[in-house]
Amino acid sequence: MLLPFVREVFADVETLPAFRRAASHLKEGTGRIRLSGLNPTAKALLLALLHQASRRPFSGRCPDTRQPKIWLPCCAR
């Protein structure tokens, strides 16, 4: 269950031009996307939202073993 203010944050992220470009890129299957300059929590949020928006399977690569533990709760919806 998402709290209303969290749902609003997600909706705000999904309206950003950069997010829409990335989601469109994934839907078309035109290649890879690199998320850089974000903290691990922001990357996890974007991975979950991009997966939801693209409705396609994809994978993420982590620099160490701690990252998946941070990402898993956000991505396992």
PQR file with spaces between the fields and no chain letter, atoms N, CA, C, O and H, PARSE charges and radii, in Angstrom:
ATOM       1  N    MET     1       0.833   -1.171    0.000 -0.4000 1.5000
ATOM       2  CA   MET     1       0.000    0.000    0.000 -0.0000 2.0000
ATOM       3  C    MET     1       0.886    1.244    0.000  0.5500 1.7000
ATOM       4  O    MET     1       1.804    1.366    0.811 -0.5500 1.4000
ATOM       5  N    LEU     2       0.604    2.143   -0.899 -0.4000 1.5000
ATOM       6  CA   LEU     2       1.357    3.394   -0.972 -0.0000 2.0000
ATOM       7  C    LEU     2       0.580    4.510   -0.295  0.5500 1.7000
ATOM       8  O    LEU     2      -0.635    4.636   -0.450 -0.5500 1.4000
ATOM       9  H    LEU     2      -0.142    2.044   -1.557  0.4000 1.0000
ATOM      10  N    LEU     3       1.308    5.308    0.454 -0.4000 1.5000
ATOM      11  CA   LEU     3       0.694    6.480    1.056 -0.0000 2.0000
ATOM      12  C    LEU     3       0.420    7.505   -0.038  0.5500 1.7000
ATOM      13  O    LEU     3       1.141    7.555   -1.035 -0.5500 1.4000
ATOM      14  H    LEU     3       2.294    5.206    0.580  0.4000 1.0000
ATOM      15  N    PRO     4      -0.610    8.319    0.138 -0.5600 1.5000
ATOM      16  CA   PRO     4      -0.963    9.283   -0.914  0.2800 2.0000
ATOM      17  C    PRO     4       0.185   10.210   -1.317  0.5500 1.7000
ATOM      18  O    PRO     4       0.353   10.489   -2.504 -0.5500 1.4000
ATOM      19  N    PHE     5       0.971   10.690   -0.365 -0.4000 1.5000
ATOM      20  CA   PHE     5       2.052   11.603   -0.736 -0.0000 2.0000
ATOM      21  C    PHE     5       3.152   10.885   -1.506  0.5500 1.7000
ATOM      22  O    PHE     5       3.820   11.499   -2.338 -0.5500 1.4000
ATOM      23  H    PHE     5       0.834   10.464    0.599  0.4000 1.0000
ATOM      24  N    VAL     6       3.352    9.600   -1.243 -0.4000 1.5000
ATOM      25  CA   VAL     6       4.338    8.825   -1.991 -0.0000 2.0000
ATOM      26  C    VAL     6       3.840    8.625   -3.417  0.5500 1.7000
ATOM      27  O    VAL     6       4.611    8.722   -4.371 -0.5500 1.4000
ATOM      28  H    VAL     6       2.809    9.102   -0.567  0.4000 1.0000
ATOM      29  N    ARG     7       2.564    8.348   -3.552 -0.4000 1.5000
ATOM      30  CA   ARG     7       1.972    8.191   -4.880 -0.0000 2.0000
ATOM      31  C    ARG     7       2.125    9.480   -5.689  0.5500 1.7000
ATOM      32  O    ARG     7       2.380    9.433   -6.892 -0.5500 1.4000
ATOM      33  H    ARG     7       1.938    8.269   -2.777  0.4000 1.0000
ATOM      34  N    GLU     8       1.970   10.632   -5.029 -0.4000 1.5000
ATOM      35  CA   GLU     8       2.144   11.920   -5.705 -0.0000 2.0000
ATOM      36  C    GLU     8       3.585   12.117   -6.171  0.5500 1.7000
ATOM      37  O    GLU     8       3.824   12.635   -7.262 -0.5500 1.4000
ATOM      38  H    GLU     8       1.763   10.671   -4.052  0.4000 1.0000
ATOM      39  N    VAL     9       4.550   11.700   -5.334 -0.4000 1.5000
ATOM      40  CA   VAL     9       5.959   11.801   -5.721 -0.0000 2.0000
ATOM      41  C    VAL     9       6.216   10.943   -6.949  0.5500 1.7000
ATOM      42  O    VAL     9       6.883   11.382   -7.885 -0.5500 1.4000
ATOM      43  H    VAL     9       4.356   11.279   -4.448  0.4000 1.0000
ATOM      44  N    PHE    10       5.689    9.719   -6.951 -0.4000 1.5000
ATOM      45  CA   PHE    10       5.851    8.845   -8.110 -0.0000 2.0000
ATOM      46  C    PHE    10       5.250    9.488   -9.351  0.5500 1.7000
ATOM      47  O    PHE    10       5.857    9.466  -10.422 -0.5500 1.4000
ATOM      48  H    PHE    10       5.147    9.363   -6.191  0.4000 1.0000
ATOM      49  N    ALA    11       4.062   10.060   -9.211 -0.4000 1.5000
ATOM      50  CA   ALA    11       3.405   10.692  -10.355 -0.0000 2.0000
ATOM      51  C    ALA    11       4.222   11.878  -10.854  0.5500 1.7000
ATOM      52  O    ALA    11       4.307   12.109  -12.060 -0.5500 1.4000
ATOM      53  H    ALA    11       3.569   10.078   -8.341  0.4000 1.0000
ATOM      54  N    ASP    12       4.825   12.631   -9.934 -0.4000 1.5000
ATOM      55  CA   ASP    12       5.667   13.761  -10.340 -0.0000 2.0000
ATOM      56  C    ASP    12       6.883   13.283  -11.120  0.5500 1.7000
ATOM      57  O    ASP    12       7.258   13.885  -12.126 -0.5500 1.4000
ATOM      58  H    ASP    12       4.756   12.444   -8.954  0.4000 1.0000
ATOM      59  N    VAL    13       7.494   12.204  -10.656 -0.4000 1.5000
ATOM      60  CA   VAL    13       8.677   11.666  -11.345 -0.0000 2.0000
ATOM      61  C    VAL    13       8.294   11.200  -12.742  0.5500 1.7000
ATOM      62  O    VAL    13       9.037   11.421  -13.699 -0.5500 1.4000
ATOM      63  H    VAL    13       7.189   11.715   -9.839  0.4000 1.0000
ATOM      64  N    GLU    14       7.144   10.558  -12.861 -0.4000 1.5000
ATOM      65  CA   GLU    14       6.727   10.020  -14.151 -0.0000 2.0000
ATOM      66  C    GLU    14       6.397   11.101  -15.175  0.5500 1.7000
ATOM      67  O    GLU    14       6.326   10.812  -16.370 -0.5500 1.4000
ATOM      68  H    GLU    14       6.541   10.379  -12.083  0.4000 1.0000
ATOM      69  N    THR    15       6.196   12.343  -14.730 -0.4000 1.5000
ATOM      70  CA   THR    15       5.903   13.417  -15.675 -0.0000 2.0000
ATOM      71  C    THR    15       7.152   14.176  -16.113  0.5500 1.7000
ATOM      72  O    THR    15       7.066   15.036  -16.989 -0.5500 1.4000
ATOM      73  H    THR    15       6.253   12.577  -13.759  0.4000 1.0000
ATOM      74  N    LEU    16       8.290   13.885  -15.534 -0.4000 1.5000
ATOM      75  CA   LEU    16       9.527   14.565  -15.919 -0.0000 2.0000
ATOM      76  C    LEU    16       9.911   14.195  -17.352  0.5500 1.7000
ATOM      77  O    LEU    16       9.814   13.028  -17.730 -0.5500 1.4000
ATOM      78  H    LEU    16       8.360   13.186  -14.822  0.4000 1.0000
ATOM      79  N    PRO    17      10.346   15.169  -18.154 -0.5600 1.5000
ATOM      80  CA   PRO    17      10.721   14.876  -19.542  0.2800 2.0000
ATOM      81  C    PRO    17      11.805   13.799  -19.659  0.5500 1.7000
ATOM      82  O    PRO    17      11.742   12.952  -20.550 -0.5500 1.4000
ATOM      83  N    ALA    18      12.786   13.832  -18.773 -0.4000 1.5000
ATOM      84  CA   ALA    18      13.860   12.829  -18.834 -0.0000 2.0000
ATOM      85  C    ALA    18      13.311   11.434  -18.554  0.5500 1.7000
ATOM      86  O    ALA    18      13.726   10.467  -19.192 -0.5500 1.4000
ATOM      87  H    ALA    18      12.837   14.520  -18.049  0.4000 1.0000
ATOM      88  N    PHE    19      12.394   11.323  -17.616 -0.4000 1.5000
ATOM      89  CA   PHE    19      11.796   10.017  -17.319 -0.0000 2.0000
ATOM      90  C    PHE    19      10.991    9.529  -18.520  0.5500 1.7000
ATOM      91  O    PHE    19      11.083    8.363  -18.903 -0.5500 1.4000
ATOM      92  H    PHE    19      12.058   12.109  -17.097  0.4000 1.0000
ATOM      93  N    ARG    20      10.215   10.412  -19.105 -0.4000 1.5000
ATOM      94  CA   ARG    20       9.406   10.006  -20.260 -0.0000 2.0000
ATOM      95  C    ARG    20      10.277    9.566  -21.433  0.5500 1.7000
ATOM      96  O    ARG    20       9.936    8.618  -22.140 -0.5500 1.4000
ATOM      97  H    ARG    20      10.140   11.360  -18.794  0.4000 1.0000
ATOM      98  N    ARG    21      11.407   10.258  -21.641 -0.4000 1.5000
ATOM      99  CA   ARG    21      12.335    9.844  -22.705 -0.0000 2.0000
ATOM     100  C    ARG    21      12.900    8.457  -22.420  0.5500 1.7000
ATOM     101  O    ARG    21      12.967    7.606  -23.307 -0.5500 1.4000
ATOM     102  H    ARG    21      11.683   11.028  -21.067  0.4000 1.0000
ATOM     103  N    ALA    22      13.306    8.242  -21.164 -0.4000 1.5000
ATOM     104  CA   ALA    22      13.872    6.937  -20.809 -0.0000 2.0000
ATOM     105  C    ALA    22      12.830    5.832  -20.948  0.5500 1.7000
ATOM     106  O    ALA    22      13.136    4.756  -21.462 -0.5500 1.4000
ATOM     107  H    ALA    22      13.251    8.933  -20.444  0.4000 1.0000
ATOM     108  N    ALA    23      11.613    6.085  -20.498 -0.4000 1.5000
ATOM     109  CA   ALA    23      10.553    5.075  -20.614 -0.0000 2.0000
ATOM     110  C    ALA    23      10.242    4.784  -22.078  0.5500 1.7000
ATOM     111  O    ALA    23      10.040    3.629  -22.453 -0.5500 1.4000
ATOM     112  H    ALA    23      11.365    6.960  -20.081  0.4000 1.0000
ATOM     113  N    SER    24      10.203    5.809  -22.892 -0.4000 1.5000
ATOM     114  CA   SER    24       9.961    5.621  -24.323 -0.0000 2.0000
ATOM     115  C    SER    24      11.087    4.808  -24.956  0.5500 1.7000
ATOM     116  O    SER    24      10.842    3.923  -25.775 -0.5500 1.4000
ATOM     117  H    SER    24      10.367    6.748  -22.587  0.4000 1.0000
ATOM     118  N    HIS    25      12.300    5.115  -24.573 -0.4000 1.5000
ATOM     119  CA   HIS    25      13.479    4.399  -25.070 -0.0000 2.0000
ATOM     120  C    HIS    25      13.378    2.912  -24.726  0.5500 1.7000
ATOM     121  O    HIS    25      13.667    2.055  -25.561 -0.5500 1.4000
ATOM     122  H    HIS    25      12.499    5.835  -23.908  0.4000 1.0000
ATOM     123  N    LEU    26      12.967    2.614  -23.499 -0.4000 1.5000
ATOM     124  CA   LEU    26      12.834    1.211  -23.083 -0.0000 2.0000
ATOM     125  C    LEU    26      11.676    0.518  -23.799  0.5500 1.7000
ATOM     126  O    LEU    26      11.800   -0.639  -24.200 -0.5500 1.4000
ATOM     127  H    LEU    26      12.732    3.310  -22.820  0.4000 1.0000
ATOM     128  N    LYS    27      10.563    1.208  -23.961 -0.4000 1.5000
ATOM     129  CA   LYS    27       9.405    0.604  -24.644 -0.0000 2.0000
ATOM     130  C    LYS    27       9.750    0.209  -26.072  0.5500 1.7000
ATOM     131  O    LYS    27       9.306   -0.825  -26.571 -0.5500 1.4000
ATOM     132  H    LYS    27      10.461    2.148  -23.635  0.4000 1.0000
ATOM     133  N    GLU    28      10.544    1.046  -26.719 -0.4000 1.5000
ATOM     134  CA   GLU    28      10.921    0.782  -28.106 -0.0000 2.0000
ATOM     135  C    GLU    28      12.015   -0.270  -28.218  0.5500 1.7000
ATOM     136  O    GLU    28      12.267   -0.790  -29.305 -0.5500 1.4000
ATOM     137  H    GLU    28      10.905    1.886  -26.314  0.4000 1.0000
ATOM     138  N    GLY    29      12.661   -0.584  -27.113 -0.4000 1.5000
ATOM     139  CA   GLY    29      13.716   -1.584  -27.115 -0.0000 2.0000
ATOM     140  C    GLY    29      14.935   -1.152  -27.907  0.5500 1.7000
ATOM     141  O    GLY    29      15.552   -1.964  -28.596 -0.5500 1.4000
ATOM     142  H    GLY    29      12.456   -0.162  -26.230  0.4000 1.0000
ATOM     143  N    THR    30      15.283    0.122  -27.813 -0.4000 1.5000
ATOM     144  CA   THR    30      16.375    0.649  -28.630 -0.0000 2.0000
ATOM     145  C    THR    30      17.742    0.595  -27.958  0.5500 1.7000
ATOM     146  O    THR    30      18.701    1.156  -28.488 -0.5500 1.4000
ATOM     147  H    THR    30      14.782    0.781  -27.254  0.4000 1.0000
ATOM     148  N    GLY    31      17.854   -0.047  -26.836 -0.4000 1.5000
ATOM     149  CA   GLY    31      19.181   -0.171  -26.240 -0.0000 2.0000
ATOM     150  C    GLY    31      19.212    0.011  -24.748  0.5500 1.7000
ATOM     151  O    GLY    31      18.208   -0.153  -24.055 -0.5500 1.4000
ATOM     152  H    GLY    31      17.075   -0.503  -26.406  0.4000 1.0000
ATOM     153  N    ARG    32      20.394    0.355  -24.265 -0.4000 1.5000
ATOM     154  CA   ARG    32      20.616    0.475  -22.827 -0.0000 2.0000
ATOM     155  C    ARG    32      20.408    1.906  -22.343  0.5500 1.7000
ATOM     156  O    ARG    32      20.486    2.873  -23.100 -0.5500 1.4000
ATOM     157  H    ARG    32      21.210    0.489  -24.827  0.4000 1.0000
ATOM     158  N    ILE    33      20.140    1.988  -21.041 -0.4000 1.5000
ATOM     159  CA   ILE    33      20.052    3.280  -20.373 -0.0000 2.0000
ATOM     160  C    ILE    33      20.983    3.235  -19.182  0.5500 1.7000
ATOM     161  O    ILE    33      21.021    2.242  -18.455 -0.5500 1.4000
ATOM     162  H    ILE    33      20.077    1.203  -20.425  0.4000 1.0000
ATOM     163  N    ARG    34      21.723    4.287  -18.980 -0.4000 1.5000
ATOM     164  CA   ARG    34      22.625    4.377  -17.834 -0.0000 2.0000
ATOM     165  C    ARG    34      22.082    5.429  -16.878  0.5500 1.7000
ATOM     166  O    ARG    34      21.807    6.563  -17.268 -0.5500 1.4000
ATOM     167  H    ARG    34      21.693    5.093  -19.571  0.4000 1.0000
ATOM     168  N    LEU    35      21.933    5.026  -15.609 -0.4000 1.5000
ATOM     169  CA   LEU    35      21.525    5.956  -14.559 -0.0000 2.0000
ATOM     170  C    LEU    35      22.763    6.355  -13.785  0.5500 1.7000
ATOM     171  O    LEU    35      23.364    5.528  -13.099 -0.5500 1.4000
ATOM     172  H    LEU    35      22.156    4.105  -15.292  0.4000 1.0000
ATOM     173  N    SER    36      23.145    7.599  -13.889 -0.4000 1.5000
ATOM     174  CA   SER    36      24.326    8.043  -13.169 -0.0000 2.0000
ATOM     175  C    SER    36      24.013    9.317  -12.412  0.5500 1.7000
ATOM     176  O    SER    36      23.076   10.042  -12.748 -0.5500 1.4000
ATOM     177  H    SER    36      22.657    8.271  -14.446  0.4000 1.0000
ATOM     178  N    GLY    37      24.806    9.580  -11.387 -0.4000 1.5000
ATOM     179  CA   GLY    37      24.621   10.779  -10.593 -0.0000 2.0000
ATOM     180  C    GLY    37      23.469   10.713   -9.618  0.5500 1.7000
ATOM     181  O    GLY    37      23.048   11.738   -9.084 -0.5500 1.4000
ATOM     182  H    GLY    37      25.566    8.991  -11.114  0.4000 1.0000
ATOM     183  N    LEU    38      22.956    9.525   -9.379 -0.4000 1.5000
ATOM     184  CA   LEU    38      21.845    9.354   -8.447 -0.0000 2.0000
ATOM     185  C    LEU    38      22.298    8.522   -7.260  0.5500 1.7000
ATOM     186  O    LEU    38      23.194    7.687   -7.384 -0.5500 1.4000
ATOM     187  H    LEU    38      23.298    8.692   -9.813  0.4000 1.0000
ATOM     188  N    ASN    39      21.679    8.750   -6.114 -0.4000 1.5000
ATOM     189  CA   ASN    39      21.998    7.894   -4.968 -0.0000 2.0000
ATOM     190  C    ASN    39      21.280    6.551   -5.148  0.5500 1.7000
ATOM     191  O    ASN    39      20.366    6.445   -5.965 -0.5500 1.4000
ATOM     192  H    ASN    39      20.951    9.428   -6.013  0.4000 1.0000
ATOM     193  N    PRO    40      21.687    5.530   -4.394 -0.5600 1.5000
ATOM     194  CA   PRO    40      21.108    4.199   -4.594  0.2800 2.0000
ATOM     195  C    PRO    40      19.590    4.144   -4.450  0.5500 1.7000
ATOM     196  O    PRO    40      18.928    3.404   -5.178 -0.5500 1.4000
ATOM     197  N    THR    41      19.038    4.907   -3.534 -0.4000 1.5000
ATOM     198  CA   THR    41      17.589    4.901   -3.356 -0.0000 2.0000
ATOM     199  C    THR    41      16.882    5.491   -4.570  0.5500 1.7000
ATOM     200  O    THR    41      15.850    4.974   -4.998 -0.5500 1.4000
ATOM     201  H    THR    41      19.575    5.508   -2.942  0.4000 1.0000
ATOM     202  N    ALA    42      17.423    6.558   -5.121 -0.4000 1.5000
ATOM     203  CA   ALA    42      16.828    7.164   -6.317 -0.0000 2.0000
ATOM     204  C    ALA    42      16.925    6.208   -7.501  0.5500 1.7000
ATOM     205  O    ALA    42      15.990    6.112   -8.296 -0.5500 1.4000
ATOM     206  H    ALA    42      18.261    6.978   -4.774  0.4000 1.0000
ATOM     207  N    LYS    43      18.042    5.505   -7.624 -0.4000 1.5000
ATOM     208  CA   LYS    43      18.184    4.524   -8.711 -0.0000 2.0000
ATOM     209  C    LYS    43      17.150    3.415   -8.566  0.5500 1.7000
ATOM     210  O    LYS    43      16.558    2.982   -9.555 -0.5500 1.4000
ATOM     211  H    LYS    43      18.801    5.583   -6.978  0.4000 1.0000
ATOM     212  N    ALA    44      16.930    2.953   -7.331 -0.4000 1.5000
ATOM     213  CA   ALA    44      15.946    1.896   -7.106 -0.0000 2.0000
ATOM     214  C    ALA    44      14.548    2.378   -7.477  0.5500 1.7000
ATOM     215  O    ALA    44      13.779    1.648   -8.101 -0.5500 1.4000
ATOM     216  H    ALA    44      17.411    3.305   -6.528  0.4000 1.0000
ATOM     217  N    LEU    45      14.227    3.589   -7.097 -0.4000 1.5000
ATOM     218  CA   LEU    45      12.927    4.163   -7.446 -0.0000 2.0000
ATOM     219  C    LEU    45      12.763    4.238   -8.960  0.5500 1.7000
ATOM     220  O    LEU    45      11.735    3.828   -9.499 -0.5500 1.4000
ATOM     221  H    LEU    45      14.851    4.183   -6.589  0.4000 1.0000
ATOM     222  N    LEU    46      13.769    4.758   -9.639 -0.4000 1.5000
ATOM     223  CA   LEU    46      13.677    4.872  -11.094 -0.0000 2.0000
ATOM     224  C    LEU    46      13.623    3.523  -11.784  0.5500 1.7000
ATOM     225  O    LEU    46      12.911    3.362  -12.775 -0.5500 1.4000
ATOM     226  H    LEU    46      14.605    5.091   -9.202  0.4000 1.0000
ATOM     227  N    LEU    47      14.368    2.548  -11.273 -0.4000 1.5000
ATOM     228  CA   LEU    47      14.289    1.203  -11.872 -0.0000 2.0000
ATOM     229  C    LEU    47      12.875    0.650  -11.766  0.5500 1.7000
ATOM     230  O    LEU    47      12.347    0.096  -12.730 -0.5500 1.4000
ATOM     231  H    LEU    47      14.946    2.678  -10.468  0.4000 1.0000
ATOM     232  N    ALA    48      12.262    0.801  -10.592 -0.4000 1.5000
ATOM     233  CA   ALA    48      10.900    0.295  -10.407 -0.0000 2.0000
ATOM     234  C    ALA    48       9.915    1.029  -11.310  0.5500 1.7000
ATOM     235  O    ALA    48       9.061    0.402  -11.937 -0.5500 1.4000
ATOM     236  H    ALA    48      12.691    1.251   -9.810  0.4000 1.0000
ATOM     237  N    LEU    49      10.029    2.353  -11.382 -0.4000 1.5000
ATOM     238  CA   LEU    49       9.110    3.130  -12.215 -0.0000 2.0000
ATOM     239  C    LEU    49       9.323    2.863  -13.704  0.5500 1.7000
ATOM     240  O    LEU    49       8.359    2.781  -14.464 -0.5500 1.4000
ATOM     241  H    LEU    49      10.723    2.863  -10.873  0.4000 1.0000
ATOM     242  N    LEU    50      10.584    2.726  -14.123 -0.4000 1.5000
ATOM     243  CA   LEU    50      10.855    2.427  -15.528 -0.0000 2.0000
ATOM     244  C    LEU    50      10.352    1.040  -15.911  0.5500 1.7000
ATOM     245  O    LEU    50       9.825    0.841  -17.005 -0.5500 1.4000
ATOM     246  H    LEU    50      11.367    2.793  -13.505  0.4000 1.0000
ATOM     247  N    HIS    51      10.517    0.093  -15.010 -0.4000 1.5000
ATOM     248  CA   HIS    51      10.009   -1.257  -15.277 -0.0000 2.0000
ATOM     249  C    HIS    51       8.493   -1.222  -15.422  0.5500 1.7000
ATOM     250  O    HIS    51       7.930   -1.844  -16.323 -0.5500 1.4000
ATOM     251  H    HIS    51      10.945    0.254  -14.121  0.4000 1.0000
ATOM     252  N    GLN    52       7.847   -0.497  -14.537 -0.4000 1.5000
ATOM     253  CA   GLN    52       6.394   -0.388  -14.585 -0.0000 2.0000
ATOM     254  C    GLN    52       5.946    0.326  -15.863  0.5500 1.7000
ATOM     255  O    GLN    52       4.979   -0.093  -16.501 -0.5500 1.4000
ATOM     256  H    GLN    52       8.304    0.008  -13.805  0.4000 1.0000
ATOM     257  N    ALA    53       6.633    1.382  -16.232 -0.4000 1.5000
ATOM     258  CA   ALA    53       6.254    2.148  -17.423 -0.0000 2.0000
ATOM     259  C    ALA    53       6.518    1.387  -18.718  0.5500 1.7000
ATOM     260  O    ALA    53       5.735    1.478  -19.663 -0.5500 1.4000
ATOM     261  H    ALA    53       7.418    1.722  -15.714  0.4000 1.0000
ATOM     262  N    SER    54       7.609    0.645  -18.763 -0.4000 1.5000
ATOM     263  CA   SER    54       7.971   -0.042  -20.006 -0.0000 2.0000
ATOM     264  C    SER    54       7.239   -1.366  -20.188  0.5500 1.7000
ATOM     265  O    SER    54       7.047   -1.822  -21.315 -0.5500 1.4000
ATOM     266  H    SER    54       8.245    0.571  -17.994  0.4000 1.0000
ATOM     267  N    ARG    55       6.834   -1.980  -19.087 -0.4000 1.5000
ATOM     268  CA   ARG    55       6.158   -3.292  -19.118 -0.0000 2.0000
ATOM     269  C    ARG    55       6.988   -4.338  -19.859  0.5500 1.7000
ATOM     270  O    ARG    55       6.464   -5.221  -20.537 -0.5500 1.4000
ATOM     271  H    ARG    55       6.990   -1.610  -18.172  0.4000 1.0000
ATOM     272  N    ARG    56       8.313   -4.200  -19.701 -0.4000 1.5000
ATOM     273  CA   ARG    56       9.246   -5.143  -20.320 -0.0000 2.0000
ATOM     274  C    ARG    56      10.230   -5.606  -19.270  0.5500 1.7000
ATOM     275  O    ARG    56      10.556   -4.857  -18.349 -0.5500 1.4000
ATOM     276  H    ARG    56       8.739   -3.483  -19.150  0.4000 1.0000
ATOM     277  N    PRO    57      10.707   -6.830  -19.399 -0.5600 1.5000
ATOM     278  CA   PRO    57      11.744   -7.272  -18.457  0.2800 2.0000
ATOM     279  C    PRO    57      13.058   -6.559  -18.741  0.5500 1.7000
ATOM     280  O    PRO    57      13.398   -6.299  -19.896 -0.5500 1.4000
ATOM     281  N    PHE    58      13.772   -6.252  -17.711 -0.4000 1.5000
ATOM     282  CA   PHE    58      15.100   -5.685  -17.882 -0.0000 2.0000
ATOM     283  C    PHE    58      15.928   -5.973  -16.652  0.5500 1.7000
ATOM     284  O    PHE    58      15.404   -6.399  -15.623 -0.5500 1.4000
ATOM     285  H    PHE    58      13.497   -6.463  -16.773  0.4000 1.0000
ATOM     286  N    SER    59      17.204   -5.742  -16.760 -0.4000 1.5000
ATOM     287  CA   SER    59      18.104   -6.039  -15.646 -0.0000 2.0000
ATOM     288  C    SER    59      18.890   -4.788  -15.287  0.5500 1.7000
ATOM     289  O    SER    59      19.049   -3.868  -16.089 -0.5500 1.4000
ATOM     290  H    SER    59      17.630   -5.396  -17.596  0.4000 1.0000
ATOM     291  N    GLY    60      19.371   -4.790  -14.058 -0.4000 1.5000
ATOM     292  CA   GLY    60      20.218   -3.701  -13.583 -0.0000 2.0000
ATOM     293  C    GLY    60      21.541   -4.265  -13.118  0.5500 1.7000
ATOM     294  O    GLY    60      21.600   -5.375  -12.589 -0.5500 1.4000
ATOM     295  H    GLY    60      19.242   -5.537  -13.406  0.4000 1.0000
ATOM     296  N    ARG    61      22.577   -3.520  -13.309 -0.4000 1.5000
ATOM     297  CA   ARG    61      23.901   -3.966  -12.882 -0.0000 2.0000
ATOM     298  C    ARG    61      24.329   -3.127  -11.687  0.5500 1.7000
ATOM     299  O    ARG    61      24.181   -1.905  -11.676 -0.5500 1.4000
ATOM     300  H    ARG    61      22.529   -2.618  -13.739  0.4000 1.0000
ATOM     301  N    CYS    62      24.862   -3.810  -10.686 -0.4000 1.5000
ATOM     302  CA   CYS    62      25.249   -3.156   -9.437 -0.0000 2.0000
ATOM     303  C    CYS    62      26.765   -3.164   -9.268  0.5500 1.7000
ATOM     304  O    CYS    62      27.427   -4.130   -9.648 -0.5500 1.4000
ATOM     305  H    CYS    62      24.982   -4.803  -10.695  0.4000 1.0000
ATOM     306  N    PRO    63      27.316   -2.091   -8.700 -0.5600 1.5000
ATOM     307  CA   PRO    63      28.760   -2.033   -8.506  0.2800 2.0000
ATOM     308  C    PRO    63      29.266   -2.902   -7.352  0.5500 1.7000
ATOM     309  O    PRO    63      30.452   -3.231   -7.302 -0.5500 1.4000
ATOM     310  N    ASP    64      28.391   -3.271   -6.436 -0.4000 1.5000
ATOM     311  CA   ASP    64      28.803   -4.116   -5.310 -0.0000 2.0000
ATOM     312  C    ASP    64      27.595   -4.900   -4.800  0.5500 1.7000
ATOM     313  O    ASP    64      26.497   -4.761   -5.339 -0.5500 1.4000
ATOM     314  H    ASP    64      27.428   -3.004   -6.476  0.4000 1.0000
ATOM     315  N    THR    65      27.785   -5.717   -3.772 -0.4000 1.5000
ATOM     316  CA   THR    65      26.709   -6.575   -3.283 -0.0000 2.0000
ATOM     317  C    THR    65      25.735   -5.863   -2.366  0.5500 1.7000
ATOM     318  O    THR    65      24.682   -6.416   -2.048 -0.5500 1.4000
ATOM     319  H    THR    65      28.677   -5.830   -3.333  0.4000 1.0000
ATOM     320  N    ARG    66      26.050   -4.661   -1.936 -0.4000 1.5000
ATOM     321  CA   ARG    66      25.120   -3.926   -1.069 -0.0000 2.0000
ATOM     322  C    ARG    66      23.968   -3.325   -1.858  0.5500 1.7000
ATOM     323  O    ARG    66      22.853   -3.228   -1.345 -0.5500 1.4000
ATOM     324  H    ARG    66      26.905   -4.212   -2.195  0.4000 1.0000
ATOM     325  N    GLN    67      24.216   -2.926   -3.079 -0.4000 1.5000
ATOM     326  CA   GLN    67      23.195   -2.268   -3.882 -0.0000 2.0000
ATOM     327  C    GLN    67      21.923   -3.101   -4.068  0.5500 1.7000
ATOM     328  O    GLN    67      20.830   -2.566   -3.886 -0.5500 1.4000
ATOM     329  H    GLN    67      25.122   -3.005   -3.496  0.4000 1.0000
ATOM     330  N    PRO    68      22.017   -4.377   -4.419 -0.5600 1.5000
ATOM     331  CA   PRO    68      20.774   -5.143   -4.603  0.2800 2.0000
ATOM     332  C    PRO    68      19.921   -5.195   -3.343  0.5500 1.7000
ATOM     333  O    PRO    68      18.694   -5.242   -3.430 -0.5500 1.4000
ATOM     334  N    LYS    69      20.545   -5.187   -2.195 -0.4000 1.5000
ATOM     335  CA   LYS    69      19.776   -5.209   -0.948 -0.0000 2.0000
ATOM     336  C    LYS    69      18.989   -3.915   -0.783  0.5500 1.7000
ATOM     337  O    LYS    69      17.906   -3.912   -0.200 -0.5500 1.4000
ATOM     338  H    LYS    69      21.542   -5.149   -2.125  0.4000 1.0000
ATOM     339  N    ILE    70      19.530   -2.828   -1.293 -0.4000 1.5000
ATOM     340  CA   ILE    70      18.823   -1.554   -1.242 -0.0000 2.0000
ATOM     341  C    ILE    70      17.737   -1.512   -2.309  0.5500 1.7000
ATOM     342  O    ILE    70      16.637   -1.021   -2.058 -0.5500 1.4000
ATOM     343  H    ILE    70      20.411   -2.831   -1.766  0.4000 1.0000
ATOM     344  N    TRP    71      18.042   -2.025   -3.498 -0.4000 1.5000
ATOM     345  CA   TRP    71      17.110   -1.957   -4.619 -0.0000 2.0000
ATOM     346  C    TRP    71      15.932   -2.913   -4.498  0.5500 1.7000
ATOM     347  O    TRP    71      14.827   -2.587   -4.933 -0.5500 1.4000
ATOM     348  H    TRP    71      18.936   -2.424   -3.701  0.4000 1.0000
ATOM     349  N    LEU    72      16.147   -4.076   -3.919 -0.4000 1.5000
ATOM     350  CA   LEU    72      15.133   -5.130   -3.930 -0.0000 2.0000
ATOM     351  C    LEU    72      13.780   -4.693   -3.392  0.5500 1.7000
ATOM     352  O    LEU    72      12.772   -4.965   -4.044 -0.5500 1.4000
ATOM     353  H    LEU    72      17.045   -4.341   -3.566  0.4000 1.0000
ATOM     354  N    PRO    73      13.695   -4.033   -2.242 -0.5600 1.5000
ATOM     355  CA   PRO    73      12.362   -3.646   -1.765  0.2800 2.0000
ATOM     356  C    PRO    73      11.605   -2.734   -2.729  0.5500 1.7000
ATOM     357  O    PRO    73      10.382   -2.826   -2.837 -0.5500 1.4000
ATOM     358  N    CYS    74      12.318   -1.864   -3.421 -0.4000 1.5000
ATOM     359  CA   CYS    74      11.648   -0.953   -4.364 -0.0000 2.0000
ATOM     360  C    CYS    74      11.251   -1.665   -5.647  0.5500 1.7000
ATOM     361  O    CYS    74      10.225   -1.338   -6.243 -0.5500 1.4000
ATOM     362  H    CYS    74      13.312   -1.790   -3.333  0.4000 1.0000
ATOM     363  N    CYS    75      12.039   -2.621   -6.073 -0.4000 1.5000
ATOM     364  CA   CYS    75      11.806   -3.280   -7.364 -0.0000 2.0000
ATOM     365  C    CYS    75      10.883   -4.477   -7.280  0.5500 1.7000
ATOM     366  O    CYS    75      10.340   -4.903   -8.299 -0.5500 1.4000
ATOM     367  H    CYS    75      12.872   -2.887   -5.589  0.4000 1.0000
ATOM     368  N    ALA    76      10.690   -5.024   -6.109 -0.4000 1.5000
ATOM     369  CA   ALA    76       9.868   -6.229   -5.958 -0.0000 2.0000
ATOM     370  C    ALA    76       8.430   -5.864   -5.702  0.5500 1.7000
ATOM     371  O    ALA    76       7.892   -6.134   -4.629 -0.5500 1.4000
ATOM     372  H    ALA    76      11.131   -4.678   -5.281  0.4000 1.0000
ATOM     373  N    ARG    77       7.807   -5.250   -6.686 -0.4000 1.5000
ATOM     374  CA   ARG    77       6.389   -4.890   -6.549 -0.0000 2.0000
ATOM     375  C    ARG    77       5.544   -5.875   -7.284  0.5500 1.7000
ATOM     376  O    ARG    77       4.319   -5.751   -7.293 -0.5500 1.4000
ATOM     377  H    ARG    77       8.244   -5.031   -7.558  0.4000 1.0000
